[in-house]
Amino acid sequence: MAITKSYRRERIKKRIRKVVYGDTSSPRMSVFRSNKDIYVQFIDDNSGKTLASASSKVKDIAAQTINKTEKARMVGKLAAEKAKAAGISIVKFDRNGYLYHGRVKALAEGAREGGLQF
């Protein structure tokens, strides 16, 4: 069987999720990266609820003519603002099987600049 990118990512994702578990005091910050956009959610795994979310489809970010990495950094800052508004300051970062590189890294750095700790 040929190992595809999606299969490889699923294996990495399962390995990460064994360790990363969000609760009310420090929710899981889950990242999803599509070809065009990037999304982030703050998830309480005890109740299975999303506490806050942000994406690059927000009008302020989508209207700008910058590259995807810069948009990811802006999404990280926006996510940090929304998390602060929801009373979240400490999170557990779930890169969701993606390598900590490029857009995922830019989003994490933007969230740190916004004041989140992980």
N, C-alpha and C positions, 0 to 999 in steps of 0.2 A: 504494500500500500504506500502510495506517495504521500508524504506529509505536506499538506497545504498550509498556507499562511493562516487561514481561519482555524484549522485544526490545532496548529501550534499555539495560536493565541488563546484558544479555549483551554488547553492544557496549562498554560501559564496562569490564566485567570483562575482556574480551580486551585492552583497552588497558592496564589495570593490570598484567595478568599478563606483558606484554611486558617490564616493568621489574622487578617484584617476583618474586624467585626465592630460595627458601630453601635453605640448605645446613646442614651439621652444626654449624658455628659460630654461625650465626644463622638459625634456621628461620623459615618463613613462618607468621605467625599469621593464620589464615583465619577469618572470621566468617560465620556463616549466621544470618539473621534470618527466623523464620517469624512468622505473625500473633500467636501466643501465646508462643513461647519464643525463646531465643537460644542459639546454640552457638558454640564456638570450638575450633579445633584448631591444634596446632603441627606443621607438616609439613616433613620433609626431602625436598626435591624431587629430590635426587640419587638417593636410594634409593626414593623414593615411599612412605615410611612415615610414619605419624602417631606422633609422639613423646609427646604428651600431649593431653588434651582436657578440656573442662568445658562444662557446660550449665546452663540454668535448671531442668532437670528433677531436679536433685539434691534429695533430701528436705529438707535444711536450707533451701534457697532456695525450693522450691516450696510449702512449708508456710506461708511468711510471707504476710501480707496487705498487700503493698505494690504500688506500681504497676510496670509493666514496665521503666521506665527505671531505677528503683532496683534491680530484680532484675538488670538488665544490668550495673550497677556492681558488684554483689556477684559476678556471674559473672566479671567482669574480675579482681577480687581473688582469687577461687578459682583462676582460670586462672594467675595469677602465682605462687601458692603451688605448684601442680602443676608449673609450668615450672621453678621453683627446685629442686624435688625431683628433677626430671629433669636438672638441671645446665644449664638454659637461663637466660641473663640478658639477652641481646640478641636481638631478633626483628625481622622485617620485617613490618609491618602490611599485611594484605590485606583491604580492606573489602569485597571481593567484588562490586563494582558498586553497593553501597549508598552513599548520600550520607553524608558524615561529619557526622552530625547526629542528635540524639535518642539512641536506644538504642545505636547503633554508637559514637557519641562517648562515651557514659557507660561502655560496656565498655572502651574504650581508656583513659579516665581512671582507671577502677578498676584496670586492669592496671598503669598507671604508678604509682598509689599503692601497689600490691603490690610494686613494685621492678623491673618490666621496663623495658628501654630500647628505644625505637624511634623 
